[in-house]
Amino acid sequence: MARNLGWFSLGLGALEMLAPQRVTRALGMEGQEGLVRAYGAREIASGVLSLSTEKKTGLWSRVAGDGLDLATLMGGLHPDNPKKGNVALALLMVGGIALLDLATAKEVSARHTPLAGSRRKYNDRSGYPKGIAASRGIGARKTINKASHKHLAAT
């Protein structure tokens, strides 16, 4: 899901960067093209992060961006906006995507964040591949074998 949201961000960001006039005209929010371009850059950055090893950061930046998008769209619901129906539909769509982003960000965070205060415990490990019992006396046997080889070679 993180990968799909990352690609979605790249596509939406490209649209906002390349055609901000179409977006603002559809929402009756002409004059906000610079803001839409900035939001497009934010979407692209979030998409790149979501597709990288920093997917947790990318997904949480998408959640934050959804909040900005919702706040900006709320400004388009004023009574004299002839396209306020489009704004209401956009709010509904962004709200749905925001819920999906939030659920995905929580899931990825839970999966990739170690539990607070937990440490790995190695008290059940001896450090010997075959266990301590199998390792007892190995050093002494090797020393004895080397000494007997020297003794035999000397004679």
C-alpha positions in Angstrom: 0.0 0.0 0.0 2.9 2.4 0.8 4.2 1.9 -2.7 0.8 2.6 -4.3 0.4 5.8 -2.2 3.9 6.8 -3.2 3.1 6.5 -6.9 -0.2 8.3 -6.4 1.7 11.2 -4.7 4.1 11.4 -7.7 1.2 11.6 -10.1 -0.8 14.1 -8.2 2.3 16.2 -7.5 3.1 16.2 -11.2 -0.4 17.4 -12.0 -0.3 20.1 -9.4 3.2 21.3 -10.6 2.4 21.2 -14.4 -1.2 22.3 -14.5 -2.1 24.4 -11.4 -4.5 26.5 -13.4 -6.7 23.5 -14.2 -6.8 22.5 -10.6 -7.7 26.0 -9.3 -10.2 26.6 -12.1 -12.0 23.3 -11.3 -12.3 24.3 -7.7 -13.2 28.0 -8.3 -10.0 29.0 -6.5 -8.2 31.0 -9.2 -5.3 33.0 -7.9 -4.0 30.1 -5.8 -1.7 28.6 -8.5 1.5 29.3 -6.5 0.1 27.4 -3.5 -1.0 24.5 -5.7 2.5 24.3 -7.2 4.0 24.3 -3.7 1.6 21.5 -2.7 2.7 19.7 -5.8 6.3 19.9 -4.8 5.3 18.6 -1.3 3.4 15.7 -2.9 6.4 14.7 -5.1 8.7 14.8 -2.0 6.3 12.6 -0.1 6.0 10.2 -3.0 9.8 9.9 -3.3 10.1 9.2 0.4 7.2 6.7 0.4 9.0 4.8 -2.3 12.4 4.9 -0.6 13.7 3.2 2.5 12.2 6.2 4.5 8.7 5.1 3.7 7.5 5.8 7.3 8.6 9.5 7.0 7.0 9.7 3.5 3.7 8.3 4.7 3.5 10.6 7.8 4.4 13.6 5.5 1.4 12.5 3.4 -0.8 12.6 6.5 0.4 16.1 7.3 -0.1 17.2 3.7 -3.7 15.9 3.8 -4.4 18.2 6.8 -3.0 21.2 4.8 -5.1 20.1 1.7 -8.3 19.8 3.8 -7.7 23.2 5.4 -7.1 24.9 2.0 -10.1 23.3 0.5 -12.3 24.4 3.3 -11.5 28.0 2.2 -13.2 27.2 -1.1 -16.6 26.4 0.4 -17.6 30.0 0.7 -21.2 30.8 -0.6 -20.1 32.9 -3.6 -17.9 30.1 -5.1 -19.8 28.7 -8.1 -17.7 25.5 -7.9 -18.3 24.8 -4.2 -19.8 21.4 -5.3 -16.5 20.5 -6.8 -14.8 21.6 -3.6 -17.1 19.5 -1.5 -16.3 16.5 -3.7 -12.6 17.2 -3.4 -12.9 17.4 0.4 -14.6 14.0 0.4 -11.9 12.5 -1.8 -9.0 14.0 0.2 -10.7 12.9 3.5 -10.9 9.3 2.2 -7.3 9.4 1.1 -6.3 10.9 4.4 -7.9 7.9 6.3 -6.0 5.5 4.0 -2.8 7.5 4.5 -3.2 7.4 8.3 -4.0 3.7 8.4 -1.0 2.9 6.2 1.3 5.2 8.2 0.3 3.6 11.5 0.8 0.1 10.1 4.2 0.8 8.6 5.3 2.6 11.8 4.2 -0.3 14.0 6.0 -2.7 11.8 9.2 -0.8 11.5 9.6 0.7 15.0 11.2 -1.3 17.8 9.3 -1.5 21.0 10.2 1.3 23.4 12.4 0.0 26.2 12.8 -3.5 24.8 16.3 -4.8 24.3 17.5 -8.1 22.8 18.2 -10.7 25.4 21.1 -13.0 24.9 21.2 -14.7 28.3 20.2 -18.0 26.8 23.2 -18.0 24.4 26.6 -19.4 25.3 28.6 -18.0 22.3 29.7 -21.6 21.4 28.1 -23.0 18.2 27.8 -26.5 19.6 27.1 -25.5 23.2 29.4 -25.3 26.3 29.3 -29.1 27.0 30.6 -30.0 23.5 33.3 -27.3 23.8 34.8 -28.4 27.1 38.3 -29.7 26.8 38.8 -28.8 23.1 41.6 -26.4 23.9 43.3 -28.9 26.1 43.0 -31.7 23.5 44.5 -29.5 20.8 47.5 -28.6 23.1 48.0 -32.3 23.9 47.9 -33.2 20.2 50.4 -30.5 19.2 52.8 -31.6 22.0 52.6 -35.3 20.9 53.2 -34.3 17.3 56.3 -32.4 18.3 57.4 -35.3 20.5 56.9 -37.8 17.6 58.7 -35.5 15.1 61.7 -35.1 17.5 62.2 -38.8 17.7 
